[in-house]
Amino acid sequence: MEQLKEVKVKNSTVIWLPINADQHTPESIHSSWCQSNFLFKEENIANQVSGLRPPQIGGIFSALGYERSDNTTAATIVMPTGTGKTETILSIVVAGHFKRTLVIVPSDALREQTKNKFVQLGLLRELGLITDNTLNPIVATIKHGVDDHEHLAELLKSNVIVASASALAKFKSEYFVKLTEACTHLVVDEAHHITAATWARVKSQFKDKSVFQFTATPFRSDGSRVEGKIIFNYPLKKAQDEGYFKPIEFHPVREFVEEQSDQVIAEKAIELLRADLAAGLDHIVMARASTIKRAKDIFELYANEEDLKPVLINSKVKKKAEVLQAIRNREHKIIVCVDMLGEGFDLPQLKISAIHDPHKSINIMLQFTGRFTRTTQDVGDAKFVANIANPNVNECLEELYKEDSDWNNVISDISSCKIKDEKEYQEFRAEFSTPSKLLDLGLTPSISTSVYKMRVATWQPERFQRFANKQFQILDSVLNDEKNTLVFSVKSYLPVGWTSSKELFDESWDLYIAFYDQNTNLLFIHSSAKDGLVKRLVKLVAENATQVQGEHVFRSLAGLKRLKLQNVGLNKNKKGLRYSMHTGTEINEQIPDIEANRATKSNIFGKGYENGELVSIGCSHKGKVWAMDSDSLDKWITWCKGVGAKILDETIDTNEVMKTAMQTEELEEYPEIPPLSVEWPIELLRKNESKVSIKSANWEDSLINCELSIAEVQNKDPKILSLVLKSQYAVSPIEVTITGKGEVSFVSQENLDIKLGEQVQQLSEFFDEYPPTIFMCDTSVIDGGFRYYPNEDYAYLYDVNNTEDWDWAGVDISVESQTTVKLTHSIQYHTIQKLKDNYDLVFDDDGAGEVADIVAIKNNGDKELVIDFFHCKYCSKKNGVARPGARVDDVYQVAGQAEKSVKWFGDKEKLILRLMDRERTRLNQGKASRIDKGKYEDLIHFAKVARYSTFKLGVAIVQPAISKAQVTEDQLSVLGATAAYIDEVSGVKLRVVINQ
């Protein structure tokens, strides 16, 4: 090699490293690439052959194949950190004979690193991939904006131009256009970092040129999408298996007192570092903080470890370059910083991460993790330290911050799921060959539509362009290749309401979607603007289409089980009253008017169960249908198809739909209907239960170990219902009193508090605002001061022939629980022995906060999980003897437990994680394991399988107090109502096990 030649162009440089004394131009260098064959030699460690790694070979072949195809979309290559991304970029530039390549990087550090690799072609020469005739490129490095013709001309005397996105943003438009026109190819490294505005500016200049984007995480934190097509993805799991990614050890600490959390994390990180250093490993700790102030506070916790030379670095540190160099020289064993050290800061010795402040974004967390998993000599596995009791973890990161979490699997699972989602969206997006920024904005329209019949209309989507006028400007639009889905955005200028001046306007943006379903001949239109504009759009794109209105719209309510109408608007033919809105009990009173045609339905909104899931639906006689939800474009289309099928179903009688809806009554006293069970308010069930606790002056327990139930002894006052809250430490009475029509108040005798994260509130006050749900034996429910009951007659009997009569010989049927000592004569023990051969795992969940007395799981080849709940109940004694019989009281409680447990079918992974949490709690108390068959590791595996498997679910009541020979209609009636409820909300058939 000759001496390095460098030309300064203001702050920028043009560098060339000649391989001989000959003089060369960018053209002659490019010619040497074209005339020399690139050797695609693959690494073979077994045969001691050096070469390109499998992910590099895959990335290069994919890129060169794409380069030679007729595709014009930007190509995305996904390669995990540490798999050799930069060498892959060098290879495609040289092997692909790229004449002049613009390489965009996100940071100054990565710009310098990339420049240095290009100057001597990295490892390409060392690995023998190029010949001696292949010349090194002339590399320009842009560090400033250009506004001078001579400066730009000097920079363009190069084969490769490396620039940060921030430097390009400083270019004057004229010179930016000239720079990009002179480049034949664009390569974007760490593509997830480039902002939408920068990308739009660059992309517009490379419309008909090849664009390659490299990233480890093809999704951005701002919600927008990394544009382009994923042409190659090397899975993170594969990188781990093949040793490019060091294994990760998770070292959790559990500190509930937030003020002590940093101290505990620091102590653990220092302990791990000293152990690694003693083992001869060249490791460094990085302590991560979210702000400069937090970093300063955290640094004090490490400052006393003087032999480890802790250092604090952030954007305001003096002599930052010197500090960074000292870190590179490994003079400091502890680094405290805000976020990361920037892309391009490659230090494989970073091996211990002390996460004092968890990341809020899964994308950033995936990138951050890659810093600690790089491989080199004298380093061991990566170690992460975090406080799993930290309540401030983003929902999508919770899986990482769980005790016994396997970060190797979790990180690769999260990465593969995110990339899978991105690929699925790209498949949908592939239906639109016309480029559009709209489809990369992460659109999640509200779920709503107006529906039109197209019998006499012609679909002409191209005519939507006429929709624009002086007030409405179409900014972006796209029509798919089948021409059945149109999406466009509109920018509106509307006069403000607080002045008559015409100089001031409100600027607003609206989204329009039109989907024409040719199979049903229905047109669906969504608009975030006012409905009047929808009609204008339809007149343009489907003239003579007729809007579906009136009774046909209300067919959308059909098929919902246990439909609870929340508000009903009616048009009435009464003098002085044309319209009325009704909620609660008022709805019941209006149904006779509807049936007698004295009123017509105007608008209805309600919630119910469809296909075992809770859904909402609203509809208006004017033709609009909606749900209280938002989702992606493809999900909106699927929802529209479901609505369309109902609207066209001539067998649906909308008056019948109203009659079968749940009815409402405001309570003045509690009905003479036996309550079965009570459940926590849904507002609590949506939260992470391990972060909610109940406390008194003497004890505190996690919500996961607490249970509400109906008190065995009730107050004689019909306005009072007695409940009990059972924890591991106490049984606390709670009274609910009806204080007025439809109004209740709660009183807890122990003055209990509820703690949600760091917020503490009296439990009675919380229940006043969010009352628990009380299940009654007729399948009605009481929510606060209201009772919701089905209009259908549920007084049908459970078929006695469907019951299973077991032999209970040797069992004391007055003893329900096997307890922690495993009582062999108990109902629960006998049931477990009877069923355990049919399952892979049998879990004793008996106790306060239980899902069921027994949860049994069978794994069918990781493709299907069979999950069955068994609810056991003892037989009460009379004159000291427990004898099966016809007592209806023996059914109420166990039926309530069965109804209550169905909620767990909504999130099977959460169910399994709850079982894991309850097992850990039991073992921490020094008591026997809850697992009667299988092992804890099975639960960990099932939780992962639950993310993608199918399910077969079951609920069983086990009550040997019921005699098949003596069973009564009252008993069968309660069982029948329970079976009907469980079937309607989950689609699961109730199994009943009794005595002979």
Summary of the structure (lengths in Angstrom):
residues: 996
radius of gyration: 34.1
end to end distance: 94.4
largest distance: 111.6
contacts: 3204
relative contact order: 0.06
helix: 32%
strand: 29%
